[in-house]
Amino acid sequence: MQFGFFIPQGWRLDLVGIDTKEHWAVMRDLAEYADHSAWDSVWVYDHFHTVPMPTSEATHEAWSLMSAYAATTSRVKLGQMCTAMSYRNPAYLAKVAATADIISGGRIQMGIGGGWYEHEWRAYGYGFPSAGARLGRLDEGVQIMRDAWRDGKVSFAGKHYQVDGAIVSPKPLQHNGIPLWIAGGGEQKTLRIAAKYAQYTNFTGEPEGFAHKSEVLAGHCRDVGTDYDAIVRSVNVNAVVGTDENDVNDRMRRIRDRLVGSVPESAADAMLGGTSGPDSAVGTPEQAVERLQRLRDLGCEYVICYFPEAAYDRSGVELFEREVIPALS
């Protein structure tokens, strides 16, 4: 099992109280820390407005951060979980990602999905197409990016996108282009798109749900003639790790205190409830290992961890590195 690390970027109100002019230093230092420790990759979210509700707190843009991390790290893979296909024209996105791959020396990953956050869609003038249209764009966009990275030039005539001889040069450094992490658990469309094109998938970390989605993915792979075992299945988990129950509870209280400065208490409590759900790694190291071991036994090979306290306190991250990662790697 390999591990990725989400860098706080404000989307989940995880830079609250830090002066905006210090944000980049905090994010850069965490990425450099991960680059020299046990993490295989670092990740950001592709969102414009905060959750659990839009606020005026900062949310830093994903692909700008990709290029910045490409220039300031040297080893870790660099990904987004996940880029919303409709936020950028796919030929343009292929060009952006290829340039970032060059800067990084061949470390960019393409986390890609249909997108879901209706408020920011409408706020940025994208409308909010039906789920079918969003997933249709995902299918076509992935084909465009794949072909652009492979050939350096792409033409495509689809229902949603038309590209006429777009030149993507230089191509990415990585052989066969940038790896595709197709995110989402939609059983009829998203997982079928993943079966056709993905090197990695990313869906629920709740064990029963993970097992079920895996079976659906396997069925689509059989239908389209791809190798199910060649697709790495990954999950995202929230991680708040403490030395004992009291330490965990203290950490959760501090997280809540920061949240209630920006959102109502009810919203903060709902957010914390999601953080510590059955698909989390919240607890002592032993409890985190037990939860993740169950996922590993179900075929999960990659876990991307989000630590809500990382910008303020690295001790939980360090504890996870010392006691959880070695037990599962």
NUTI-787197 format. One record per atom (N, C-alpha, C): x, y, z; residue in three letters. Coordinates in steps of 0.2 Angstrom, whole numbers, padded with zeros to 4 digits, always signed. Atoms other than C-alpha are relative to their C-alpha. Layout:
residues N
XYZALA/...
END
This chain:
residues 329
+0004-0006+0000MET/+0000+0000+0000MET/+0004+0006+0000MET/-0003-0006+0001GLN/+0006+0017-0005GLN/-0004+0006+0003GLN/+0003-0005-0003PHE/+0002+0034+0003PHE/+0001+0007-0003PHE/+0000-0006+0003GLY/-0002+0051-0004GLY/-0002+0005+0006GLY/+0001-0005-0005PHE/-0003+0067+0006PHE/-0004+0007-0003PHE/+0003-0007+0002PHE/-0016+0082+0004PHE/+0004+0006+0003PHE/-0003-0006-0003ILE/-0008+0099+0006ILE/-0006+0005+0001ILE/+0006-0005-0001PRO/-0020+0111+0014PRO/+0001+0006-0005PRO/+0000-0006+0004GLN/-0025+0125+0002GLN/-0006+0004+0001GLN/+0006-0005-0002GLY/-0040+0133+0010GLY/-0007-0003-0001GLY/+0007+0002+0002TRP/-0054+0123+0002TRP/-0004-0002+0006TRP/+0003+0003-0006ARG/-0058+0114+0018ARG/+0001+0004+0007ARG/-0001-0004-0005LEU/-0055+0129+0029LEU/+0006-0002+0004LEU/-0006+0003-0003ASP/-0038+0122+0033ASP/+0006+0005+0000ASP/-0005-0006-0001LEU/-0028+0139+0032LEU/-0003+0006+0004LEU/+0003-0005-0004VAL/-0040+0149+0043VAL/+0005+0002+0006VAL/-0004-0003-0005GLY/-0031+0161+0054GLY/+0007+0001-0002GLY/-0007-0001+0003ILE/-0015+0161+0044ILE/+0000+0006-0005ILE/+0000-0005+0005ASP/-0011+0177+0035ASP/+0001-0002-0007ASP/+0000+0002+0007THR/-0014+0176+0017THR/+0007+0000-0003THR/-0007-0001+0003LYS/+0004+0182+0013LYS/+0004-0006+0002LYS/-0004+0005-0003GLU/+0010+0167+0023GLU/-0002-0007-0003GLU/+0003+0006+0002HIS/-0001+0154+0014HIS/+0005-0004-0004HIS/-0005+0004+0005TRP/+0012+0149+0000TRP/+0005-0003+0004TRP/-0006+0003-0004ALA/+0026+0147+0013ALA/-0003-0006+0004ALA/+0002+0006-0003VAL/+0015+0135+0023VAL/-0001-0006-0004VAL/+0001+0005+0005MET/+0010+0125+0008MET/+0006-0003-0003MET/-0006+0002+0003ARG/+0027+0125+0000ARG/+0004-0004+0006ARG/-0004+0004-0005ASP/+0035+0119+0017ASP/-0003-0007+0001ASP/+0003+0007-0001LEU/+0023+0105+0019LEU/+0001-0005-0006LEU/-0002+0004+0006ALA/+0026+0099+0001ALA/+0007-0002+0000ALA/-0007+0001-0001GLU/+0045+0100+0004GLU/+0001-0005+0005GLU/+0000+0005-0005TYR/+0042+0090+0020TYR/-0002-0007-0003TYR/+0003+0006+0003ALA/+0032+0077+0011ALA/+0006-0003-0005ALA/-0005+0002+0005ASP/+0046+0076-0003ASP/+0006-0003+0004ASP/-0006+0003-0003HIS/+0059+0071+0010HIS/-0002-0005+0006HIS/+0002+0004-0005SER/+0048+0059+0020SER/-0003-0006-0003SER/+0003+0007+0002ALA/+0037+0043+0018ALA/-0005+0000-0005ALA/+0006-0001+0004TRP/+0024+0050+0006TRP/+0002-0001-0008TRP/-0001+0001+0007ASP/+0023+0044-0012ASP/-0002+0006-0005ASP/+0003-0005+0004SER/+0013+0059-0018SER/-0002+0005+0004SER/+0004-0006-0004VAL/+0006+0076-0013VAL/-0006+0002-0005VAL/+0007-0001+0004TRP/-0012+0081-0019TRP/-0003+0007+0002TRP/+0004-0005-0001VAL/-0023+0096-0020VAL/-0007-0001-0002VAL/+0007+0000+0003TYR/-0042+0099-0023TYR/-0001+0005-0005TYR/+0001-0005+0005ASP/-0048+0107-0038ASP/-0007+0003+0001ASP/+0006-0004-0001HIS/-0061+0119-0031HIS/+0002+0007+0001HIS/-0001-0008-0001PHE/-0064+0138-0030PHE/-0003+0003+0006PHE/+0004-0002-0006HIS/-0076+0140-0015HIS/+0001-0005+0005HIS/-0001+0004-0006THR/-0074+0133+0002THR/-0006-0004+0001THR/+0005+0004-0003VAL/-0084+0119+0010VAL/+0000+0001+0008VAL/+0007+0002+0002PRO/-0096+0116+0019PRO/-0004+0005-0003PRO/+0004-0005+0004MET/-0102+0132+0012MET/+0005+0005-0003MET/-0005-0005+0002PRO/-0094+0146+0002PRO/+0001+0006+0005PRO/-0002-0006-0004THR/-0085+0159+0012THR/+0005+0004-0003THR/-0005-0005+0003SER/-0073+0173+0009SER/+0007-0003+0001SER/-0007+0003-0001GLU/-0058+0162+0015GLU/+0003-0002-0006GLU/-0003+0002+0006ALA/-0045+0158+0003ALA/-0001-0007-0002ALA/-0001+0007+0003THR/-0045+0143-0009THR/+0004+0001-0006THR/-0005-0001+0005HIS/-0030+0142-0019HIS/-0001-0005-0006HIS/+0002+0003+0006GLU/-0031+0136-0037GLU/+0005-0006-0002GLU/-0004+0006+0000ALA/-0025+0118-0041ALA/+0005+0000-0005ALA/-0006+0001+0005TRP/-0015+0119-0057TRP/+0005+0005+0001TRP/-0005-0005-0002SER/-0006+0135-0051SER/+0005-0004+0005SER/-0004+0004-0005LEU/-0001+0124-0036LEU/+0004-0005-0003LEU/-0004+0005+0003MET/+0004+0110-0047MET/+0007+0002-0003MET/-0006-0002+0003SER/+0017+0120-0057SER/+0005+0003+0006SER/-0004-0002-0006ALA/+0023+0128-0040ALA/+0004-0006+0003ALA/-0003+0006-0003TYR/+0026+0111-0032TYR/+0005-0004-0005TYR/-0005+0003+0005ALA/+0034+0105-0048ALA/+0007+0003+0000ALA/-0006-0004+0000ALA/+0047+0118-0046ALA/+0003+0000+0007ALA/-0003+0000-0007THR/+0050+0116-0027THR/+0000-0007+0003THR/-0002+0007-0002THR/+0050+0097-0025THR/+0004-0004-0005THR/-0004+0004+0005SER/+0060+0084-0033SER/-0001-0007+0000SER/+0002+0007+0000ARG/+0053+0067-0029ARG/-0007-0002+0000ARG/+0007+0003+0000VAL/+0035+0065-0025VAL/-0004+0001-0006VAL/+0004-0001+0006LYS/+0022+0063-0038LYS/-0005+0006+0002LYS/+0004-0006-0002LEU/+0010+0078-0039LEU/-0007-0001-0004LEU/+0007+0001+0002GLY/-0009+0076-0041GLY/-0005+0004+0002GLY/+0006-0004-0002GLN/-0026+0084-0040GLN/-0006-0006+0001GLN/+0005+0005-0002MET/-0041+0074-0032MET/-0006+0004+0001MET/-0002+0002+0007CYS/-0049+0078-0043CYS/-0002+0007-0004CYS/+0001-0006+0005THR/-0048+0091-0058THR/-0007-0001-0003THR/+0007+0000+0003ALA/-0066+0095-0064ALA/+0001+0001-0007ALA/-0001+0000+0008MET/-0066+0091-0083MET/-0003+0007-0003MET/+0003-0005+0003SER/-0078+0105-0087SER/+0003+0007+0002SER/-0003-0007-0002TYR/-0068+0119-0078TYR/+0005+0003-0005TYR/-0005-0002+0005ARG/-0055+0119-0092ARG/-0001-0004-0007ARG/+0000+0003+0007ASN/-0055+0115-0111ASN/+0005-0006+0001ASN/-0005+0006+0000PRO/-0047+0097-0112PRO/+0006+0001-0004PRO/-0006-0001+0003ALA/-0035+0102-0125ALA/+0005+0005+0003ALA/-0003-0005-0004TYR/-0030+0117-0115TYR/+0003-0003+0006TYR/-0002+0004-0006LEU/-0029+0106-0099LEU/+0006-0005-0002LEU/-0005+0005+0002ALA/-0018+0093-0109ALA/+0007+0004+0000ALA/-0006-0005+0001LYS/-0006+0108-0113LYS/+0003+0002+0007LYS/-0002-0002-0007VAL/-0006+0114-0095VAL/+0004-0006+0004VAL/-0003+0006-0003ALA/-0002+0097-0088ALA/+0006-0002-0003ALA/-0006+0002+0003ALA/+0011+0093-0100ALA/+0006+0005+0002ALA/-0005-0005-0002THR/+0020+0109-0096THR/+0002-0001+0007THR/-0002+0002-0007ALA/+0019+0105-0077ALA/+0004-0006+0000ALA/-0004+0006+0000ASP/+0026+0088-0081ASP/+0007+0001-0002ASP/-0007-0002+0001ILE/+0041+0095-0089ILE/+0003+0004+0006ILE/-0003-0004-0005ILE/+0044+0107-0075ILE/+0002-0005+0006ILE/-0001+0005-0006SER/+0042+0092-0062SER/+0005-0005-0002SER/-0005+0006+0002GLY/+0054+0080-0072GLY/-0004-0006-0001GLY/+0004+0005+0002GLY/+0039+0069-0076GLY/-0003-0003+0006GLY/+0004+0002-0006ARG/+0029+0068-0059ARG/-0007+0001+0000ARG/+0007-0002-0001ILE/+0012+0075-0063ILE/-0005-0006-0001ILE/+0005+0005+0001GLN/-0003+0064-0061GLN/-0007+0004-0002GLN/+0006-0003+0002MET/-0020+0068-0069MET/-0006-0003+0004MET/+0006+0002-0003GLY/-0034+0066-0056GLY/-0006+0003-0004GLY/+0005-0003+0004ILE/-0050+0069-0066ILE/-0007-0003+0001ILE/+0007+0003-0002GLY/-0069+0068-0063GLY/-0005+0005-0004GLY/+0005-0003+0004GLY/-0085+0075-0069GLY/-0002+0007+0004GLY/+0002-0006-0004GLY/-0087+0089-0055GLY/-0007+0000+0003GLY/+0006+0001-0003TRP/-0101+0091-0043TRP/-0002+0007+0004TRP/+0001-0006-0004TYR/-0100+0108-0033TYR/-0004+0005-0003TYR/+0004-0004+0004GLU/-0115+0117-0040GLU/+0001+0007+0001GLU/-0001-0007-0002HIS/-0112+0133-0031HIS/+0006+0003-0004HIS/-0006-0003+0004GLU/-0095+0136-0039GLU/-0001+0000-0007GLU/+0001+0000+0007TRP/-0100+0130-0056TRP/-0004+0006-0002TRP/+0004-0005+0002ARG/-0114+0143-0057ARG/+0004+0007+0001ARG/-0004-0007-0002ALA/-0103+0157-0048ALA/+0005+0002-0006ALA/-0005-0001+0005TYR/-0090+0155-0062TYR/-0003+0000-0007TYR/+0003+0000+0007GLY/-0102+0155-0076GLY/+0000-0006-0004GLY/+0000+0006+0004TYR/-0101+0137-0081TYR/-0007-0003+0000TYR/+0007+0004+0000GLY/-0120+0133-0078GLY/+0001-0006+0005GLY/-0001+0007-0003PHE/-0123+0116-0071PHE/-0003-0005-0004PHE/+0003+0005+0004PRO/-0126+0103-0084PRO/-0002-0006+0004PRO/+0003+0006-0003SER/-0135+0087-0080SER/+0006-0005+0001SER/-0006+0005-0002ALA/-0124+0073-0073ALA/+0002-0004-0006ALA/-0002+0004+0006GLY/-0125+0064-0090GLY/+0004+0004-0004GLY/-0004-0004+0004ALA/-0118+0079-0099ALA/+0007+0001+0003ALA/-0007+0000-0003ARG/-0104+0081-0086ARG/+0004-0006-0001ARG/-0004+0006+0001LEU/-0099+0063-0088LEU/+0001-0001-0007LEU/-0002+0000+0008GLY/-0100+0064-0107GLY/+0006+0004-0001GLY/-0006-0004+0001ARG/-0088+0078-0106ARG/+0006-0003+0003ARG/-0006+0003-0003LEU/-0077+0068-0094LEU/+0003-0006-0005LEU/-0002+0006+0005ASP/-0077+0053-0107ASP/+0004+0003-0006ASP/-0003-0003+0006GLU/-0073+0064-0122GLU/+0007+0004+0002GLU/-0006-0004-0002GLY/-0060+0075-0112GLY/+0006-0005+0001GLY/-0006+0005-0002VAL/-0050+0060-0106VAL/+0003-0003-0007VAL/-0003+0002+0006GLN/-0049+0054-0124GLN/+0004+0005-0003GLN/-0004-0006+0003ILE/-0043+0071-0130ILE/+0007+0000+0003ILE/-0006-0001-0003MET/-0030+0072-0117MET/+0005-0006-0001MET/-0004+0006+0001ARG/-0024+0054-0119ARG/+0003+0000-0007ARG/-0003+0000+0007ASP/-0022+0056-0138ASP/+0005+0006-0001ASP/-0005-0005+0001ALA/-0013+0073-0136ALA/+0006-0001+0003ALA/-0007+0001-0003TRP/+0000+0067-0124TRP/+0003-0006-0004TRP/-0003+0006+0004ARG/+0003+0051-0135ARG/+0003+0003-0006ARG/-0002-0002+0007ASP/+0004+0060-0152ASP/+0003+0007+0000ASP/-0002-0007+0001GLY/+0008+0078-0148GLY/-0005+0005-0004GLY/+0005-0003+0004LYS/-0007+0083-0159LYS/-0006-0003+0001LYS/+0006+0003-0001VAL/-0025+0080-0157VAL/-0006+0003-0004VAL/+0006-0003+0003SER/-0041+0082-0167SER/-0006-0005+0002SER/+0006+0004-0003PHE/-0058+0076-0160PHE/-0006+0003-0002PHE/+0007-0002+0001ALA/-0076+0078-0165ALA/-0005-0004+0004ALA/+0005+0003-0005GLY/-0088+0074-0151GLY/-0006+0004+0001GLY/+0006-0004-0002LYS/-0104+0079-0144LYS/+0001+0006+0004LYS/-0001-0005-0005HIS/-0097+0090-0131HIS/+0006+0004-0002HIS/-0007-0004+0002TYR/-0079+0095-0138TYR/+0002-0002-0007TYR/-0003+0001+0007GLN/-0072+0098-0155GLN/+0007+0003+0001GLN/-0007-0002+0000VAL/-0053+0100-0157VAL/+0002-0001-0007VAL/-0002+0000+0007ASP/-0045+0103-0174ASP/+0007+0001+0000ASP/-0008+0000+0000GLY/-0026+0099-0174GLY/+0003+0004+0005GLY/-0003-0003-0006ALA/-0022+0106-0157ALA/+0007-0003+0001ALA/-0007+0002-0001ILE/-0003+0105-0155ILE/+0001+0000+0008ILE/-0002+0000-0007VAL/+0002+0099-0138VAL/+0008-0002+0001VAL/-0007+0001+0000SER/+0021+0101-0138SER/+0003+0005+0004SER/-0002+0007+0000PRO/+0031+0097-0129PRO/-0005-0004+0003PRO/+0004+0005-0003LYS/+0023+0081-0124LYS/+0003-0001+0007LYS/-0003+0002-0007PRO/+0024+0075-0106PRO/+0006-0004+0000PRO/-0006+0004+0000LEU/+0040+0067-0101LEU/-0002-0007+0001LEU/+0002+0007-0001GLN/+0031+0051-0095GLN/-0002-0004-0006GLN/+0002+0004+0006HIS/+0030+0037-0107HIS/-0007-0002+0000HIS/+0007+0001+0001ASN/+0013+0035-0114ASN/-0005+0006+0004ASN/+0004-0006-0002GLY/+0008+0052-0106GLY/-0001-0001+0008GLY/+0001-0001-0007ILE/+0002+0057-0089ILE/-0005-0005+0003ILE/+0005+0005-0003PRO/-0007+0043-0078PRO/-0006+0003+0002PRO/+0006-0002-0001LEU/-0025+0045-0077LEU/-0003-0003+0006LEU/+0004+0002-0006TRP/-0034+0044-0060TRP/-0007+0002-0001TRP/+0007-0002+0001ILE/-0053+0044-0064ILE/-0003-0002+0006ILE/+0003+0000-0007ALA/-0062+0048-0048ALA/-0008+0000-0001ALA/+0007+0001-0001GLY/-0080+0044-0043GLY/-0002-0007-0001GLY/+0003+0007+0000GLY/-0091+0029-0040GLY/-0006-0001-0004GLY/+0006+0001+0004GLY/-0105+0032-0052GLY/+0000-0007-0004GLY/+0000+0007+0002GLU/-0109+0014-0057GLU/-0001-0001-0008GLU/+0002+0001+0007GLN/-0116+0016-0074GLN/+0005+0003-0005GLN/-0004-0004+0005LYS/-0105+0029-0082LYS/+0007+0001+0003LYS/-0007-0001-0002THR/-0090+0034-0071THR/+0005-0006+0000THR/-0004+0006-0001LEU/-0084+0017-0067LEU/+0002-0003-0007LEU/-0001+0003+0007ARG/-0086+0012-0086ARG/+0005+0004-0003ARG/-0006-0004+0003ILE/-0075+0027-0091ILE/+0006-0002+0003ILE/-0007+0003-0003ALA/-0062+0021-0078ALA/+0002-0006-0003ALA/-0002+0006+0003ALA/-0063+0004-0085ALA/+0004+0001-0007ALA/-0003-0001+0007LYS/-0059+0011-0103LYS/+0007+0003+0000LYS/-0006-0004+0001TYR/-0045+0023-0099TYR/+0004+0001+0006TYR/-0004-0002-0006ALA/-0039+0024-0081ALA/+0006-0005+0002ALA/-0005+0004-0004GLN/-0023+0018-0073GLN/-0001-0001+0007GLN/+0002+0000-0007TYR/-0030+0022-0056TYR/-0007+0002+0000TYR/+0006-0002-0002THR/-0047+0024-0049THR/+0000+0003+0007THR/+0001-0002-0007ASN/-0053+0033-0033ASN/-0007+0001+0001ASN/+0007+0000-0003PHE/-0069+0030-0024PHE/-0001-0001+0007PHE/+0001+0000-0007THR/-0077+0027-0007THR/+0005-0004+0004THR/-0004+0004-0004GLY/-0066+0021+0007GLY/-0004-0003+0005GLY/+0004+0004-0004GLU/-0081+0014+0016GLU/+0001-0008-0002GLU/-0002+0007+0002PRO/-0076-0005+0016PRO/-0006-0004-0004PRO/+0005+0003+0004GLU/-0093-0012+0010GLU/-0001+0003-0007GLU/+0001-0003+0006GLY/-0095+0001-0003GLY/+0006-0001-0004GLY/-0006+0001+0004PHE/-0077-0001-0009PHE/+0000-0007-0003PHE/+0001+0006+0003ALA/-0080-0019-0011ALA/-0005-0001-0006ALA/+0006+0000+0005HIS/-0096-0016-0021HIS/+0003+0003-0006HIS/-0003-0004+0006LYS/-0088-0003-0032LYS/+0005-0004-0004LYS/-0006+0004+0004SER/-0073-0014-0036SER/-0004-0006-0004SER/+0003+0005+0004GLU/-0085-0028-0042GLU/-0003+0003-0006GLU/+0003-0004+0006VAL/-0094-0015-0053VAL/+0005+0001-0005VAL/-0006-0002+0004LEU/-0077-0009-0060LEU/+0002-0007-0004LEU/-0002+0006+0003ALA/-0072-0027-0063ALA/-0005-0003-0006ALA/+0005+0001+0005GLY/-0088-0030-0073GLY/+0001+0004-0006GLY/-0001-0005+0006HIS/-0085-0015-0084HIS/+0006-0002-0004HIS/-0007+0002+0003CYS/-0067-0021-0087CYS/-0002-0006-0005CYS/+0002+0005+0004ARG/-0074-0037-0093ARG/-0004+0002-0007ARG/+0005-0002+0006ASP/-0087-0029-0105ASP/+0004+0004-0005ASP/-0004-0004+0005VAL/-0074-0017-0113VAL/+0007-0003-0002VAL/-0006+0003+0002GLY/-0060-0029-0113GLY/+0007+0003+0003GLY/-0006-0002-0003THR/-0047-0021-0101THR/+0002-0004+0006THR/-0002+0004-0006ASP/-0037-0028-0087ASP/-0001+0003+0006ASP/+0002-0003-0006TYR/-0045-0025-0071TYR/+0006+0000+0005TYR/-0005+0000-0005ASP/-0030-0030-0061ASP/+0006+0005-0001ASP/-0005-0005+0002ALA/-0019-0017-0070ALA/-0002+0007+0003ALA/+0002-0007-0003ILE/-0030-0003-0062ILE/+0001+0000+0007ILE/-0001-0001-0008VAL/-0024+0003-0045VAL/-0006+0003+0003VAL/+0006-0003-0003ARG/-0039+0006-0034ARG/+0002+0004+0006ARG/-0002-0004-0005SER/-0037+0021-0022SER/-0006+0003+0004SER/+0005-0004-0004VAL/-0046+0030-0008VAL/+0003+0006+0003VAL/-0002-0005-0004ASN/-0046+0046+0001ASN/-0002-0001+0007ASN/+0002+0001-0007VAL/-0046+0046+0020VAL/+0002+0006+0004VAL/-0002-0005-0005ASN/-0047+0059+0033ASN/+0004-0003+0006ASN/-0004+0003-0005ALA/-0034+0057+0046ALA/+0002+0005+0006ALA/-0001-0004-0006VAL/-0033+0064+0064VAL/+0003-0006+0005VAL/-0003+0006-0004VAL/-0021+0052+0073VAL/+0004+0003+0006VAL/-0003-0002-0007GLY/-0016+0054+0092GLY/+0003-0006+0003GLY/-0004+0006-0003THR/-0006+0044+0104THR/-0005-0004+0004THR/+0005+0003-0004ASP/-0022+0040+0114ASP/-0007+0003-0001ASP/+0007-0002+0002GLU/-0041+0043+0114GLU/+0000+0008+0002GLU/+0001-0007-0002ASN/-0039+0059+0124ASN/+0004+0005-0005ASN/-0003-0004+0005ASP/-0026+0066+0112ASP/-0004+0001-0006ASP/+0004-0001+0006VAL/-0037+0062+0097VAL/-0006+0005+0002VAL/+0006-0005-0002ASN/-0052+0071+0106ASN/+0003+0007+0000ASN/-0002-0007-0001ASP/-0041+0086+0110ASP/+0002+0003-0007ASP/-0001-0002+0007ARG/-0036+0087+0091ARG/-0006+0002-0003ARG/+0007-0001+0003MET/-0054+0086+0086MET/-0003+0007+0002MET/+0003-0006-0003ARG/-0059+0100+0098ARG/+0004+0006-0004ARG/-0003-0005+0003ARG/-0045+0111+0091ARG/-0002+0002-0008ARG/+0003-0001+0007ILE/-0051+0108+0073ILE/-0006+0003+0000ILE/+0006-0003-0001ARG/-0068+0112+0078ARG/+0000+0007+0001ARG/-0001-0007-0002ASP/-0063+0128+0086ASP/+0002+0005-0006ASP/-0002-0004+0006ARG/-0055+0134+0070ARG/-0006+0001-0005ARG/+0006-0001+0004LEU/-0070+0130+0060LEU/-0005+0004+0002LEU/+0006-0004-0002VAL/-0083+0139+0070VAL/+0002+0007+0000VAL/-0001-0007+0002GLY/-0074+0155+0067GLY/-0002+0002-0007GLY/+0002-0002+0007SER/-0079+0154+0049SER/-0007-0003-0002SER/+0007+0002+0002VAL/-0095+0144+0048VAL/-0004-0001+0007VAL/+0004+0001-0006PRO/-0110+0141+0060PRO/+0002-0007+0003PRO/-0001+0006-0003GLU/-0108+0128+0073GLU/-0003-0007-0003GLU/+0003+0006+0003SER/-0120+0116+0065SER/+0004-0002-0006SER/-0004+0002+0006ALA/-0110+0116+0049ALA/+0007-0003+0002ALA/-0006+0002-0002ALA/-0094+0114+0058ALA/+0000-0007+0003ALA/+0001+0006-0003ASP/-0101+0099+0068ASP/-0001-0005-0006ASP/+0001+0005+0006ALA/-0107+0091+0051ALA/+0006-0001-0003ALA/-0007+0002+0003MET/-0090+0093+0044MET/+0004-0004+0004MET/-0004+0004-0005LEU/-0082+0085+0059LEU/-0003-0007+0000LEU/+0003+0006+0000GLY/-0095+0071+0058GLY/+0003-0004-0006GLY/-0003+0003+0006GLY/-0089+0068+0040GLY/+0007-0002+0000GLY/-0007+0001-0001THR/-0071+0069+0045THR/+0001-0007+0004THR/-0001+0006-0005SER/-0073+0055+0058SER/-0004-0006-0002SER/+0004+0006+0002GLY/-0084+0043+0048GLY/+0003-0006-0001GLY/-0003+0006+0001PRO/-0082+0025+0044PRO/+0005-0001-0005PRO/-0005+0000+0005ASP/-0071+0029+0029ASP/+0006+0004+0002ASP/-0006-0005-0002SER/-0058+0039+0040SER/+0005-0004+0003SER/-0005+0003-0004ALA/-0042+0035+0048ALA/+0001+0005+0007ALA/+0000-0004-0006VAL/-0046+0045+0064VAL/+0000-0005+0006VAL/-0001+0004-0006GLY/-0040+0037+0081GLY/+0007-0001+0001GLY/-0007+0001-0002THR/-0024+0030+0088THR/+0003-0004-0007THR/-0003+0003+0005PRO/-0011+0023+0076PRO/-0003-0008-0001PRO/+0003+0007+0000GLU/-0018+0005+0080GLU/-0006+0000-0003GLU/+0006+0000+0003GLN/-0035+0010+0075GLN/+0000+0002-0007GLN/+0000-0002+0007ALA/-0030+0018+0059ALA/+0003-0006-0004ALA/-0002+0006+0004VAL/-0020+0003+0054VAL/-0005-0005-0001VAL/+0006+0004+0000GLU/-0035-0008+0058GLU/-0005+0001-0006GLU/+0004-0002+0005ARG/-0046+0002+0047ARG/+0003-0001-0007ARG/-0003+0000+0007LEU/-0034+0003+0032LEU/+0002-0007-0002LEU/-0001+0007+0001GLN/-0029-0015+0034GLN/-0006-0003-0004GLN/+0006+0003+0003ARG/-0047-0020+0030ARG/-0001+0002-0008ARG/+0000-0002+0007LEU/-0046-0009+0014LEU/+0005-0003-0004LEU/-0005+0004+0004ARG/-0030-0017+0009ARG/-0002-0007-0002ARG/+0002+0007+0001ASP/-0037-0034+0011ASP/-0005+0000-0006ASP/+0005+0000+0005LEU/-0051-0029-0001LEU/+0003+0003-0007LEU/-0003-0001+0006GLY/-0038-0024-0014GLY/+0002+0008-0001GLY/-0002-0007+0001CYS/-0035-0005-0011CYS/+0008+0000+0001CYS/-0007-0001+0000GLU/-0017-0001-0015GLU/+0003+0007+0001GLU/-0003-0007+0000TYR/-0016+0018-0013TYR/-0005+0003+0005TYR/+0005-0004-0004VAL/-0023+0029+0001VAL/+0003+0007+0000VAL/-0002-0007+0000ILE/-0022+0048+0000ILE/-0003+0003+0006ILE/+0002-0002-0006CYS/-0023+0056+0017CYS/-0001+0007+0001CYS/+0001-0007-0001TYR/-0030+0072+0022TYR/+0000+0002+0008TYR/+0000-0001-0007PHE/-0025+0079+0039PHE/-0002+0007+0001PHE/+0003-0007-0001PRO/-0036+0094+0044PRO/+0005+0005+0004PRO/-0004-0004-0004GLU/-0023+0100+0056GLU/+0007+0002-0003GLU/-0007+0000+0002ALA/-0007+0099+0045ALA/+0003+0007+0000ALA/-0003-0007+0001ALA/-0005+0118+0042ALA/+0002+0003+0007ALA/-0001-0003-0007TYR/-0005+0121+0061TYR/+0005-0005+0004TYR/-0003+0005-0005ASP/+0003+0105+0069ASP/+0001-0006-0004ASP/-0002+0006+0004ARG/+0013+0091+0060ARG/+0000-0006+0004ARG/-0002+0005-0004SER/+0014+0080+0075SER/-0005-0006-0002SER/+0004+0006+0002GLY/-0001+0069+0069GLY/+0002-0003-0006GLY/-0003+0002+0006VAL/+0007+0068+0052VAL/+0006-0004+0001VAL/-0006+0004-0001GLU/+0023+0062+0059GLU/-0002-0006+0004GLU/+0002+0006-0004LEU/+0014+0050+0071LEU/-0002-0006-0006LEU/+0003+0005+0006PHE/+0005+0042+0055PHE/+0006-0003-0004PHE/-0006+0003+0004GLU/+0022+0041+0046GLU/+0004-0005+0004GLU/-0004+0005-0004ARG/+0031+0032+0061ARG/-0004-0006+0001ARG/+0004+0006-0002GLU/+0017+0020+0065GLU/-0005-0003-0004GLU/+0005+0003+0004VAL/+0004+0018+0052VAL/+0003-0002-0007VAL/-0002+0002+0007ILE/+0013+0018+0035ILE/+0005-0006+0000ILE/-0004+0007+0000PRO/+0027+0005+0040PRO/-0004-0006+0001PRO/+0004+0006-0001ALA/+0013-0007+0046ALA/-0004-0002-0006ALA/+0005+0001+0006LEU/+0004-0006+0029LEU/+0004+0000-0007LEU/-0004+0000+0006SER/+0018-0003+0016SER/+0003-0006-0002SER/
END
